[in-house]
């Protein structure tokens, strides 16, 4: 998922996306702890996608504050 796609989404959609990424990260950590994780690179990708979503949410919030004030 790239930033271009994420910027087109609404803040509510981004929050939903972030929630699903956090659930996936939890499941991946659980799989790793029980030695069932096959694709270890997925953990890194999910973590970075979550950070990307958080960054874009912050950008949208800052833009909204700037417009209001």
C-alpha positions in Angstrom: 0.0 0.0 0.0 1.5 3.3 -1.0 0.9 6.8 0.4 -0.8 7.9 -2.8 -3.7 5.4 -2.2 -3.9 6.3 1.5 -4.2 10.1 0.8 -7.3 9.4 -1.3 -9.1 7.8 1.7 -11.2 9.6 4.3 -9.9 9.8 7.9 -12.6 7.2 9.0 -11.4 4.8 6.3 -7.8 5.4 7.5 -8.7 4.7 11.1 -10.4 1.4 10.0 -7.3 0.5 8.0 -5.1 1.2 11.1 -7.3 -1.0 13.3 -7.0 -3.9 10.8 -3.2 -3.4 10.6 -2.9 -3.5 14.4 -4.9 -6.7 14.5 -2.8 -8.2 11.9 0.4 -7.1 13.7 -0.9 -8.7 16.9 -1.7 -12.0 15.1 1.8 -12.0 13.5 3.5 -11.5 16.8 1.4 -14.3 18.3 2.4 -16.6 15.4 6.1 -15.7 15.8 5.9 -16.5 19.5 4.5 -19.9 18.8 7.0 -20.5 15.9 4.2 -20.7 13.3 5.2 -17.5 11.4 6.3 -18.4 7.9 6.7 -14.9 6.3 8.8 -12.8 8.7 9.0 -9.9 6.2 5.2 -9.4 6.6 5.8 -8.1 10.1 8.0 -5.3 8.8 5.6 -4.5 6.0 2.6 -4.3 8.4 4.5 -2.2 10.9 5.5 0.3 8.2 2.0 0.4 6.7 0.6 1.3 10.1 3.2 4.1 10.5 2.3 5.4 7.0 -1.4 5.5 7.9 -0.6 7.3 11.2 1.5 9.9 9.3 -1.2 10.6 6.8 -3.9 10.9 9.6 -1.6 13.5 11.3 -1.2 15.3 8.0 -5.0 15.4 7.4 -5.6 16.6 11.0 -3.0 19.4 10.7 -4.6 20.5 7.4 -8.0 20.6 9.0 -6.7 22.7 11.9 -5.0 25.0 9.5 -8.2 25.5 7.5 -10.3 26.1 10.6 -7.9 28.6 12.2 
